[in-house]
Amino acid sequence: MKVKNIFLAFAFVAIVFSCAENPFTGKKTMALVPNSQLFPTAFAQYDQFLTENKIVKGTSDAAMITRVGQRIAVAAERWLNANGHEGYLKDYKWEYNLVEDKTVNAWCMPGGKIVFYTGILPIANGETGVAAIMGHEVAHALANHGQQRMSAGLVQQGLAVAGNIAIKDDKSRNAFNQYYGVGTQVGLMLPFSRSHETEADKIGLYLMAIAGYNPDEAAELWKRMKANSGGQAPPEILSTHPSNDSRIANLTALAPKAKAEAAKYGVTSFRK
């Protein structure tokens, strides 16, 4: 069988027989690893992480992380229920923790397990900034981006194996291996990751607005993120994330749409 035919057959099987729907876009997405398998693994990893890190409890900041997280979760459920996705969150086990760490980061695992590092709080600069970050991170989980990245990685690995099996000539196989990794990373995997970030920015903006937080502040957050980075960033084409300037422009343009979406739920004024 020719290499091209192997590639097409593998991709066809992966896409046709392992698809899920992104409820926020309506698009079909790869789901080679089902949530029934992914969620328990994520929960176990989260519990292990908590045992290995210093969790901040009983402070106003810790209370804020929980409060904002709960409001974002409620906003997500409201949106999903209103758009015909009742029960979408039935297997989610929301948990919010603040971790003592200077790292400027926050994340949400598949199934709703969330961590904020104390290092990101000065850049958040208050509850609305936290809501912008929380909305973005929760959006990754809700849109199954982790599942999609794992699935894409499996396809990438599978095609590499298929290529090595199909190509009998050593010279051609070596050339394939030399260019395949770089080509698929720059041409497919990195753009795939950037598209997830852009999608999470939009979904997160809508969620924060429905939760009652001013979506105009998301662009301001990223201006602070840009300042904090000191301008040190790889070219966008070589990055997993869009450039700061791209994100700021996109969030600024989307803010009025997020307010209009929030108005559908009776939210017309926002917390400061």
Rosetta blueprint (number, residue, H / E / L):
1 M L
2 K L
3 V H
4 K H
5 N H
6 I H
7 F H
8 L H
9 A H
10 F H
11 A H
12 F H
13 V H
14 A H
15 I H
16 V H
17 F H
18 S L
19 C E
20 A E
21 E E
22 N L
23 P L
24 F L
25 T L
26 G L
27 K L
28 K E
29 T E
30 M E
31 A L
32 L L
33 V L
34 P L
35 N H
36 S H
37 Q H
38 L H
39 F H
40 P H
41 T H
42 A H
43 F H
44 A H
45 Q H
46 Y H
47 D H
48 Q H
49 F H
50 L H
51 T H
52 E L
53 N L
54 K L
55 I E
56 V E
57 K L
58 G L
59 T L
60 S H
61 D H
62 A H
63 A H
64 M H
65 I H
66 T H
67 R H
68 V H
69 G H
70 Q H
71 R H
72 I H
73 A H
74 V H
75 A H
76 A H
77 E H
78 R H
79 W H
80 L H
81 N H
82 A H
83 N L
84 G L
85 H L
86 E L
87 G L
88 Y L
89 L L
90 K L
91 D L
92 Y L
93 K L
94 W L
95 E E
96 Y E
97 N E
98 L E
99 V E
100 E L
101 D L
102 K L
103 T L
104 V L
105 N L
106 A E
107 W E
108 C E
109 M E
110 P L
111 G L
112 G L
113 K E
114 I E
115 V E
116 F E
117 Y E
118 T H
119 G H
120 I H
121 L H
122 P H
123 I H
124 A H
125 N L
126 G L
127 E H
128 T H
129 G H
130 V H
131 A H
132 A H
133 I H
134 M H
135 G H
136 H H
137 E H
138 V H
139 A H
140 H H
141 A H
142 L H
143 A L
144 N L
145 H H
146 G H
147 Q H
148 Q H
149 R H
150 M H
151 S H
152 A H
153 G H
154 L H
155 V H
156 Q H
157 Q H
158 G H
159 L H
160 A H
161 V H
162 A H
163 G H
164 N H
165 I H
166 A H
167 I L
168 K L
169 D L
170 D H
171 K H
172 S H
173 R H
174 N H
175 A H
176 F H
177 N H
178 Q H
179 Y H
180 Y H
181 G H
182 V H
183 G H
184 T H
185 Q H
186 V H
187 G H
188 L H
189 M H
190 L H
191 P H
192 F H
193 S H
194 R H
195 S H
196 H H
197 E H
198 T H
199 E H
200 A H
201 D H
202 K H
203 I H
204 G H
205 L H
206 Y H
207 L H
208 M H
209 A H
210 I H
211 A L
212 G L
213 Y E
214 N L
215 P L
216 D H
217 E H
218 A H
219 A H
220 E H
221 L H
222 W H
223 K H
224 R H
225 M H
226 K H
227 A H
228 N H
229 S H
230 G L
231 G L
232 Q L
233 A L
234 P L
235 P L
236 E H
237 I H
238 L H
239 S L
240 T L
241 H L
242 P L
243 S L
244 N H
245 D H
246 S H
247 R H
248 I H
249 A H
250 N H
251 L H
252 T H
253 A H
254 L H
255 A H
256 P H
257 K H
258 A H
259 K H
260 A H
261 E H
262 A H
263 A H
264 K L
265 Y L
266 G L
267 V L
268 T L
269 S L
270 F L
271 R E
272 K L
